[in-house]
Every structure is written in structure tokens, then in C-alpha cells.
Amino acid sequence: MKDAMWQGMLEAHFASVFEHLHTRRPSTNLIATNPRKAYMALWQTQASAFDLKAKARLALEVPELKSWVRCRKDFILKRQTKLLADMVGMSKEAQIIHDDMAESATELLALQELAGQGQQPALQIWVKEHWGEVRKDVITRKAEDTYTQRRAWFQQQRQFLLEDLSFTG
């Protein structure tokens, strides 16, 4: 296939990545030097993304699982946007995006720790390779914040059920 065809496929299949990069530099024409290689790299990033095992998913409550899905999706988008920025020669933007990914990665690690069993060392290894060692206390603090939200959610549900019982009684 010709480069123009790969560029078209790249823009069609990864429109959200292009949008995310355009928000950082709106007037830039984003044409990859090797669109086929860029397409394969972005696709591979999505296909090999980190996920929780089934047992770990069951350990999370619904709001936490929604948070995992949101953070994972955001993390994948940022990884793909960084790759695209590198491939179109926007190294400054790529570095900024790389730094932005740290927050999503920390959130994923905290949710993974909260899930307990089924932790994937692949995420921890990837984070260590790209940002160095993430302090355990930062992850623990985030996990504790999530656990506090879990307790508040349980109390809210309990209150709702008690109100429902008193209303029908």
C-alpha cells in the first residue's frame, strides 16, 4: 500500500489520537514519515494494553471498575498520542504527554493494588522503565483514597436502603 493510504487508515482508525494531539498544537499538519509503521505501533499499543485478570476485576466495586476502565482508556490514548507525536517530530509535545501519563499510571497501580490478587507485574515493570521507581507510599495513599470512597459509597447505599425500608413500612 502507498503511504497516503496508510495515512488515511491511520487518521480514520485513530481519530481520537489525532484529536488529542491537535488539542496541543491546533495548526499542525500531522503526517507521519512512515504511516505504516505508525499504524502498526498505535495498533500494537492498544492490543497489548494492560488489563486486570478476572479475579482482580471481581474484587473491585462497580465505581472502581469504571474508574479502572476510564483510566486504562485514558492511559492507552496518552501512550498512542505520545507515539504519534514522536513519529511526526513533535518531541516537546511527546515529552509533555509522557509526563501526563504518570497520573493515569499511578491511578492504575493504586486500583490494581486495591484489587489485591491478580496483580500484573507488567504494568509495574513498564512504569519503572519509563518513570523509574514509583514510591509505594504514593500508590498506597491513592489506594486508601479509593478505599475511603468505597466506604462512603457503601454508607450511601445503606442509607438509601434504610430510607427505602422506612418509606415502604
C-alpha positions, 0 to 999 in steps of 0.5 A, spaced: 500 500 500 502 507 498 503 511 504 497 516 503 493 510 504 496 508 510 495 515 512 488 515 511 487 508 515 491 511 520 487 518 521 480 514 520 482 508 525 485 513 530 481 519 530 481 520 537 489 520 537 489 525 532 484 529 536 488 529 542 494 531 539 491 537 535 488 539 542 496 541 543 498 544 537 491 546 533 495 548 526 499 542 525 499 538 519 500 531 522 503 526 517 507 521 519 514 519 515 512 512 515 504 511 516 505 504 516 509 503 521 505 508 525 499 504 524 502 498 526 505 501 533 498 505 535 495 498 533 500 494 537 499 499 543 492 498 544 492 490 543 497 489 548 494 494 553 494 492 560 488 489 563 486 486 570 485 478 570 478 476 572 479 475 579 482 482 580 476 485 576 471 481 581 474 484 587 473 491 585 466 495 586 462 497 580 465 505 581 472 502 581 471 498 575 469 504 571 474 508 574 479 502 572 476 502 565 476 510 564 483 510 566 486 504 562 482 508 556 485 514 558 492 511 559 492 507 552 490 514 548 496 518 552 501 512 550 498 512 542 498 520 542 505 520 545 507 515 539 504 519 534 507 525 536 514 522 536 513 519 529 511 526 526 517 530 530 513 533 535 518 531 541 516 537 546 509 535 545 511 527 546 515 529 552 509 533 555 504 527 554 509 522 557 509 526 563 501 526 563 501 519 563 504 518 570 497 520 573 493 515 569 499 510 571 499 511 578 491 511 578 492 504 575 497 501 580 493 504 586 486 500 583 490 494 581 493 494 588 486 495 591 484 489 587 489 485 591 490 478 587 491 478 580 496 483 580 500 484 573 507 485 574 507 488 567 504 494 568 509 495 574 515 493 570 513 498 564 512 504 569 519 503 572 522 503 565 519 509 563 518 513 570 523 509 574 521 507 581 514 509 583 514 510 591 509 505 594 507 510 599 504 514 593 500 508 590 498 506 597 495 513 599 491 513 592 489 506 594 486 508 601 483 514 597 479 509 593 478 505 599 475 511 603 470 512 597 468 505 597 466 506 604 462 512 603 459 509 597 457 503 601 454 508 607 450 511 601 447 505 599 445 503 606 442 509 607 438 509 601 436 502 603 434 504 610 430 510 607 427 505 602 425 500 608 422 506 612 418 509 606 415 502 604 413 500 612 
